[in-house]
Each structure stands twice: as structure tokens, then as C-alpha cells.
């Protein structure tokens, strides 16, 4: 291995000199033109009998990059290309390609790509992507033990406002009334005075994510469904918290929390079933038409 490293480095040094000259030309083109023409004859680098053309590189450049960033990208691409070509050439000389069964593997890969592309086309054309609520509920009921919570989750209403803000007593009563949360009044108030406001009755939050809103000096650990409201203060702000719902670690996750996951599972099952049905039909058709025979 050590005996091969020195020639590779020498070749790379020579190649880098050659690449550098092409790179200077390429930078000039970048600075003088807003875009490149895809021209196979514009050569920008060579390594032995391998050639790199302008269009192979410029087709990869993001149009949003500046000229400087484009130049850096091109230089890095050329260097990477040269290093890969060097390794490839050395590998071709030193590795018995017959033992790798490259042609056989490529053919297997080609077949897999074609089959996968056809299956995806079948799925796109025939898959019903609508998952009804009762289908979600049915799957959830059958697999409820699979959905035990790994962490605590919560639904919460939260307002942070200045300790000098007006009508704090009114805000407290609007927020902490369990019978009638006055959402419209709360939102109107928060748009005027709140520094931060959160309420989404359909969204469950990870407890740890919610906890990170507060500094270490503010302790919310006593919040529970029995003690579901809390007011905290620091030197500048006051925090109103109303816990709407809470599920502890180890409890069964609510359906709405895992709904997207179940929808993905059901759609994937449909995809597999769709492909299976098509495969069976193609096979039966081939047998009936004598296109498929076993001798």
C-alpha cells in the first residue's frame, strides 16, 4: 500500500498543475459571461485518457451562487474528479475485475431500477391516497399497544407578556376559565401586548420542548391535570400557563398524535397490495396467453 501512495501523490501534483491552468480559464469565463453554453468541445481538465468538459461542471452549478462561490465550487469539483479518476485508474490496474462480477452486478442493478420505476408508475396511476378517519381509528384500535409514549406530551395554552402590561387580571380570567376559554379575547389581547403566545388545540407538544421555553429559574414541574394553571414571574415578564391535556411517558398515545404515522403505514400497505395485484395479473395473463411456459 505504501508503495502505491508516492506515485499517486506525484500524479496528483502533476494533474493539479494541469487542472490549475484550466481553472484559470474557467474563472475568466465565469467573470465575463452570465451563463455557459453546453459545449462538449470545451475541455477544462484531463487525467490520462479521461477528460472533463465544461458542460459537465456548469450543469451542476446552482444559479443562485455568486461568481466567487461558483469558482470555489468548480475548483473543488475538478479536484474531486481528478482524485476519483486517479483512484479509478489505479484500481483498474490492480484489481481483478472478473472477481467482482461487475457486469453481473450492473445488470442486476439495472433490472432493479427498471422494476422499481415501473412499480412507482403503477402506484402513481392507481393508488387511492385518501385515508378515512374510520380507517385510521380501526388500525389504531387494533394496534393500540404499539403506541406507548416514550416521552411526556402536552396540549397547552401559554402567554408571555410584560409585567407592566394592562389588564393582567382580565387575561388571567380569560385563560384560566375551564368552562369557557375566551379565545377571541385572548388573541386580541395577545396581538397587542404579548411577547409570546401559543395555542393550537389540535397539536401535541413534547414536554421537553415546552419546558425549554422557560429559564432554569422558572419551575413548571408541578403542572399536572389536577394543577393545570400556573402564573410565573421574573424581573421583566409574567407567564400564564393553562394545561389543556397531558399524557405521561408509558401511557397510550392519543390517535391524533400518531395519526400521520398510521396514515403512512396504511398508504404503504396499499402500495404493496397494488404492486402485488398487478404482479399477479401480469403473471396470470402471461400463462393464459402461453407467453409463459414451464418445460
C-alpha positions as a printed Julia matrix, in Angstrom:
295×3 Matrix{Float64}:
   0.0     0.0     0.0
   2.81    2.47    0.88
   4.49    1.77   -2.46
   1.42    2.97   -4.3
   0.94    6.2    -2.31
   4.01    8.03   -3.72
   3.11    7.6    -7.43
  -0.46    8.66   -6.68
   0.72   11.82   -4.96
   3.15   12.59   -7.8
   0.46   12.08  -10.39
  -1.92   14.22   -8.39
   0.64   17.04   -8.19
   1.17   16.97  -11.96
  -2.53   16.79  -12.53
  -3.18   19.7   -10.21
  -0.83   21.91  -12.28
  -2.71   20.98  -15.42
  -6.06   21.5   -13.72
  -4.98   24.88  -12.35
  -4.39   26.24  -15.85
  -7.81   25.12  -16.95
  -9.29   26.55  -13.8
  -7.85   30.0   -14.56
  -9.51   29.86  -17.97
 -12.76   28.78  -16.36
 -12.69   31.63  -13.84
 -12.21   34.03  -16.74
 -15.27   32.58  -18.43
 -17.28   32.93  -15.23
 -16.36   36.59  -14.83
 -17.06   37.51  -18.44
 -20.27   35.58  -19.05
 -23.52   35.32  -17.15
 -24.06   31.76  -18.33
 -22.28   28.94  -20.17
 -23.19   27.22  -23.37
 -23.23   23.44  -23.06
 -20.35   22.7   -25.43
 -18.79   19.24  -25.35
 -15.65   20.56  -27.05
 -14.67   22.91  -24.21
 -12.16   20.86  -22.23
 -11.33   22.01  -18.7
  -9.31   19.11  -17.28
  -7.55   15.91  -18.28
  -6.22   12.98  -16.32
  -4.51   10.42  -18.52
  -7.11    9.34  -21.05
 -10.01   10.76  -19.05
 -11.42   14.18  -19.9
 -13.65   16.63  -18.08
 -15.7    19.05  -20.16
 -17.16   22.41  -19.28
 -20.82   21.38  -19.57
 -20.31   18.51  -17.12
 -19.42   21.01  -14.41
 -21.52   24.05  -15.25
 -24.7    21.97  -15.41
 -24.24   21.32  -11.67
 -23.78   24.95  -10.63
 -26.62   26.5    -8.67
 -27.76   29.63  -10.49
 -28.12   31.42   -7.13
 -24.39   31.13   -6.37
 -22.21   34.2    -6.71
 -19.27   34.21   -9.13
 -16.85   33.67   -6.25
 -18.87   30.76   -4.84
 -19.24   29.27   -8.32
 -15.49   29.45   -8.81
 -14.87   27.69   -5.49
 -17.42   25.02   -6.37
 -15.8    24.42   -9.78
 -12.3    24.18   -8.35
 -13.44   21.69   -5.71
 -15.35   19.66   -8.28
 -12.32   19.44  -10.57
 -10.07   18.41   -7.7
 -12.54   15.75   -6.57
 -12.92   14.5   -10.13
  -9.15   14.2   -10.51
  -8.71   12.3    -7.25
 -11.52    9.91   -8.14
 -10.12    9.31  -11.61
  -6.68    8.61  -10.16
  -8.09    6.02   -7.78
 -10.22    4.52  -10.53
  -7.26    4.17  -12.88
  -5.12    2.59  -10.16
  -7.96    0.27   -9.21
  -8.4    -0.85  -12.81
  -4.72   -1.79  -12.93
  -4.55   -3.51   -9.57
  -7.93   -5.19   -9.09
  -9.14   -8.32  -10.83
 -12.44   -7.05  -12.2
 -13.65  -10.55  -13.12
 -13.72  -11.46   -9.45
 -16.03   -8.53   -8.72
 -18.61   -9.7   -11.3
 -19.17   -6.06  -12.22
 -21.25   -6.73  -15.35
 -23.49   -9.13  -13.45
 -24.0    -6.64  -10.63
 -24.7    -3.78  -13.04
 -27.3    -5.86  -14.86
 -28.97   -6.76  -11.57
 -28.97   -3.11  -10.55
 -30.39   -2.06  -13.94
 -33.22   -4.58  -13.62
 -33.99   -3.4   -10.08
 -34.12    0.24  -11.2
 -36.48   -0.56  -14.08
 -38.79   -2.65  -11.92
 -38.85    0.0    -9.19
 -39.6     2.76  -11.71
 -42.47    0.71  -13.18
 -43.89   -0.06   -9.74
 -43.78    3.64   -8.85
 -45.62    4.47  -12.06
 -48.3     1.88  -11.24
 -48.67    3.33   -7.75
 -48.96    6.9    -9.03
 -51.62    5.91  -11.55
 -53.81    3.69   -9.38
 -53.17    4.29   -5.69
 -56.03    5.73   -3.65
 -54.31    8.17   -1.28
 -57.41    9.11    0.7
 -57.37    7.58    4.19
 -60.67    7.94    6.04
 -60.96    8.69    9.72
 -62.64    5.36   10.47
 -59.73    3.55    8.76
 -57.27    5.4    10.97
 -59.37    4.62   14.04
 -59.68    0.94   13.12
 -55.93    0.49   12.69
 -55.26    2.4    15.91
 -57.69    0.22   17.87
 -56.07   -2.95   16.55
 -52.51   -1.8    17.32
 -53.02    0.42   20.34
 -50.31   -1.37   22.35
 -47.77   -0.3    19.72
 -48.28    3.33   20.61
 -46.95    3.74   24.12
 -45.4     7.14   24.67
 -41.64    7.3    25.07
 -41.89   10.83   26.49
 -44.46   13.08   28.12
 -46.61   15.18   25.75
 -48.98   18.07   26.35
 -51.57   20.39   24.9
 -51.16   23.83   26.37
 -52.1    27.49   26.19
 -49.26   29.84   27.01
 -48.88   33.64   27.12
 -45.78   35.65   27.93
 -46.22   39.39   28.38
 -44.62   42.32   30.16
 -45.19   42.51   33.89
 -46.32   46.1    33.21
 -48.92   45.14   30.59
 -52.5    46.29   31.25
 -55.49   44.11   32.2
 -53.45   41.19   33.52
 -56.35   40.23   35.8
 -58.67   40.04   32.8
 -56.17   37.93   30.88
 -55.91   35.55   33.81
 -59.69   35.05   33.96
 -59.93   34.55   30.18
 -57.16   31.96   30.25
 -57.99   30.04   33.39
 -61.73   29.58   32.99
 -62.07   25.86   32.33
 -65.65   26.16   31.17
 -65.29   28.88   28.55
 -61.87   29.78   27.24
 -62.4    33.21   25.7
 -60.11   32.6    22.73
 -61.14   35.7    20.76
 -60.49   37.99   23.72
 -57.18   36.26   24.45
 -55.98   36.54   20.84
 -56.98   40.21   20.63
 -55.08   40.94   23.83
 -52.02   38.95   22.76
 -51.76   40.69   19.39
 -51.46   43.96   21.3
 -49.39   43.08   24.34
 -47.97   39.55   24.31
 -44.29   38.89   23.7
 -45.11   35.27   23.01
 -48.37   33.39   22.63
 -49.16   29.79   21.81
 -52.41   27.9    21.46
 -53.13   25.13   18.98
 -55.89   22.83   20.26
 -55.02   20.17   17.65
 -51.29   19.92   18.37
 -49.5    17.89   21.0
 -46.12   19.2    22.13
 -43.22   17.25   23.55
 -42.99   18.23   27.21
 -39.22   18.74   26.98
 -39.68   21.17   24.07
 -42.28   23.13   26.03
 -40.09   23.16   29.13
 -37.22   24.78   27.21
 -39.29   27.93   26.76
 -38.6    28.82   30.38
 -35.35   29.7    32.09
 -33.96   27.43   34.79
 -35.25   29.85   37.43
 -38.86   29.2    36.41
 -40.09   25.8    37.57
 -43.12   24.22   35.84
 -42.62   20.72   37.21
 -45.74   20.95   39.43
 -48.05   21.38   36.45
 -50.5    18.49   36.14
 -54.08   17.9    35.1
 -55.1    18.44   38.74
 -53.0    21.6    38.97
 -53.34   22.75   35.38
 -52.83   26.51   35.65
 -49.81   28.5    36.68
 -48.54   32.09   36.76
 -44.79   32.67   36.84
 -42.87   35.93   37.01
 -39.34   37.15   36.54
 -37.99   40.68   36.75
 -39.47   41.71   33.39
 -42.23   39.33   32.35
 -45.2    37.33   33.53
 -46.07   33.88   32.17
 -49.6    32.46   32.1
 -49.86   28.7    31.52
 -53.03   26.67   31.08
 -52.51   22.94   30.64
 -55.26   21.61   28.36
 -54.18   17.97   28.34
 -51.25   15.87   29.41
 -50.07   12.32   28.69
 -47.25   10.8    30.7
 -44.47    8.58   29.47
 -45.72    5.0    29.13
 -49.33    5.98   28.5
 -51.06    5.15   25.23
 -50.54    7.93   22.71
 -53.75    9.62   21.56
 -54.83    8.88   18.0
 -54.32   12.44   16.8
 -50.7    12.3    17.97
 -49.91    9.21   15.85
 -52.37    9.87   13.03
 -49.73   10.84   10.45
 -47.68    7.76   11.27
 -50.71    5.48   10.86
 -51.66    7.18    7.6
 -48.17    6.46    6.23
 -48.43    2.81    7.3
 -51.83    2.36    5.63
 -50.65    4.02    2.42
 -47.56    1.83    2.35
 -49.74   -1.25    2.79
 -51.85   -0.09   -0.14
 -48.75    0.4    -2.26
 -47.56   -3.14   -1.57
 -51.03   -4.53   -2.26
 -51.3    -2.57   -5.51
 -47.99   -3.92   -6.77
 -48.91   -7.45   -5.68
 -52.23   -7.31   -7.57
 -50.54   -6.05  -10.74
 -47.82   -8.7   -10.49
 -50.43  -11.45  -10.1
 -52.48  -10.16  -13.03
 -49.43   -9.92  -15.31
 -48.42  -13.45  -14.35
 -51.88  -14.9   -14.96
 -52.19  -13.09  -18.29
 -48.8   -14.45  -19.38
 -49.89  -18.02  -18.54
 -53.22  -17.73  -20.31
 -51.64  -16.32  -23.47
 -48.93  -19.01  -23.4
 -46.33  -16.28  -23.18
 -45.07  -18.03  -20.06
 -44.4   -21.76  -20.2
 -42.55  -24.16  -17.94
 -40.76  -27.07  -19.64
